[in-house]
Every structure is written in C-alpha cells, then in structure tokens.
Amino acid sequence: MSKVVSIHIAEKADGKTEELSEAELVAGKGIVGDRYFLGIGNLSGKAPSPDRELTLIAKEEVQAFNQEYGLSIPSGDMRRNIVTQGINLNDMVDIEFSIGEVKVKGIRLCEPCQPLAYLLAAEIIPGMVHRAGLRAQILVGGVIRPGDRISTTG
C-alpha cells in the first residue's frame, strides 16, 4: 500500500523543517504554514506556479541515497512536504492522484538544488537527480495525516 510516512513544512526558506501530525492543504495555495503558502519561499518572488504548492519524496529513495553515500540524512530533512512509501513518484508526472481526501496532480520532478545541497550535503546534487521527488498541484484541498493512503484516481 502506498502511504504518507510524514508531513513537513518550513516557515522560512532557510529555516528548519517542522514535522506535522496533520496538515491542511489548500487548492491553489499549498500547505497552511509552509513558506510557499506564506509567499516567502525561495521561488515565491517569481510568477505564481502550481508546481510550488506541494512537494513529495519517497522514503525509499532517501534510504538508497544514504546507503550509497554513507550518509544518514532523515527523509524529513530533504525539504519536501510529504515523505511517501510504496509509490514511484517519477511515474506520477501528469497523473491525478489522492492523498487521503486530498486530490492532487503531479506536475514535474522535483530535482535537487544548490540550496538543498548547501544545507545538507554536496552529494545531494549528483546523488538525487531524478529521485528527489515530485512537485504537485493541489486540486481539491483537505486535511492529511501520516498513514493516509496514496492512490491514483484515474
């Protein structure tokens, strides 16, 4: 079963991530309390874009990266909003799916960036290419929690 492992937000672009026991996702806006919801993320000054509403990363990819590079970076520190288990996020580009009661659409891969490498480890750039997660648009908002099922709607 594909599911939510954990949920994370950061109130500031370079701030520490906070793990949530539940989160409210708002269509067209993001996760309540997150830097992009507040309009202060690194990319917030650019034109609005649905791919900044929500980010996901697979726990399995973070574990594989850590094993390959001899690191121990927690999945929640990868600065993605939702850590998943049991789903290939690369296959979800252009696909509508549900996270609990919330409906989302995969927009594009969320590739590693220099600010993330600066915060965590230089190995992030080469080691997480094409496996650093998914950017998604929130189509129908609602509340999600760890353990919620992730399923395709089509």
Secondary structure, 3 states (H helix, E strand, C coil): CCEEEEEEECCCCCCCCEEECCEEEECCCEECCCCCCCCCCCCCCCCCCHHHCEEEEEHHHHHHHHHHHCCCCCHHHHCCCEEEECCCHHHHECCEEEECCEEEEEEEECCCCHHHHHHCCCCHHHHCCCCCCEEEEEEECEEECCCCEEEECC
